[in-house]
C-alpha cells in the first residue's frame, strides 16, 4: 500500500509540475504575443478600417489553402521518402541476388577446375610411378607392383579395414581346425621327420654331421 501511495503521489506531483510549466509558457506567450497582437489589430481597425478589413478577410480566406498546402507538402515528402527507401531496398536486393548468382557460378566453375587439376595431377603421378616401376622391375613385375600400389593408395581404408576379411589369427585358427597352437605343434611333432640342414633325422648320420631330432614320444 505504501509503494502504491508513493507512486500515485509522485505521478500527481509530476502532473502538477507539467501543468505549471504549460501555464507559464501560455502566460508568457499571452503576455508577449497575444495581447500585443490583439491591441495592434484593434488600433489598426480604429486607424485604418478599410485596409484592416481587407487583410482580415484575406487571412481568413487564405487559412484553408495554406493548411492544405502544408499538409500536401508533408504528404509528398513522406511519400517520396517512402518510395525512395523502398526503391533503394528493392534495388539493393536485386544487386545482392545478382552478385550471389555470379558468386555461385564462379564457385561452381572453380570446383570443376579443382576437380580437373586434381585428376590431372593424380593421373600424372600414377603414370610416372608406372613408368618408374616398369623401368626398374620390368614390364610384368612393374605393372603388378603398380597395380598393388595404386589399390593401396586409392583404397587404403578398405584394405586396412578389419571388416574387409578375416584376420591372420582367425585364418590360422580355422586352418588348424579350432585347435590351439600347442595342440597343433604336439600333433605335428609326433611321427614326423625333421630335416636339419638337408639331413634326415631318421637316417644314419654321416661322418662329421650332427643331427638334432625333434621327435617326441606320444604321451
DAGI-V365710 format. One line per field, one symbol per residue. ss: DSSP state (H for helix, E for strand, C for the rest). burial: I if it has 24 or more other C-alpha atoms within 12 Angstrom, else O. A space follows every 50 residues. Layout:
# DAGI-V365710
ss: ???
burial: ???
This chain:
# DAGI-V365710
ss: CHHHHHHHHHHHHHHHHHHHHHHHHHHHHHHHHHHHHHHHHHHHHHHCHH HHHHHHHHHHHHHHHHHHHHHHHHHHHHHHHHHHHHHHHHHHHHHHHHHH HHHHHHHHHHHHHHHHHHHHHHHHHHHHHHHHHHHHHCHHHHHHHHHHHH HHHHCHHHHHCHHHCCCHHHHHHHHCCCCCHHHHHHHHHCCCCCEECCEE CCCCCCCCCCCCCCCCCCC
burial: OOOOOOOOOOOOOOOOOOOOOOOOOOOOOOOOOOOOOOOOOOOOOOOOOO OOOOOOOOOOOOOOOOOOOOOOOOOOOOOOOOOOOOOOOOOOOOOOOOOO OOOOOOOOOOOOOOOOOOOOOOOOOIOOIIOOIOOOOOOOOOOOOIOOOO OOOOOOOOOOOOOOOOOOOOOOOOOOOOOOOOOOOOOOOOOOOOOOOOOO OOOOOOOOOOOOOOOOOOO
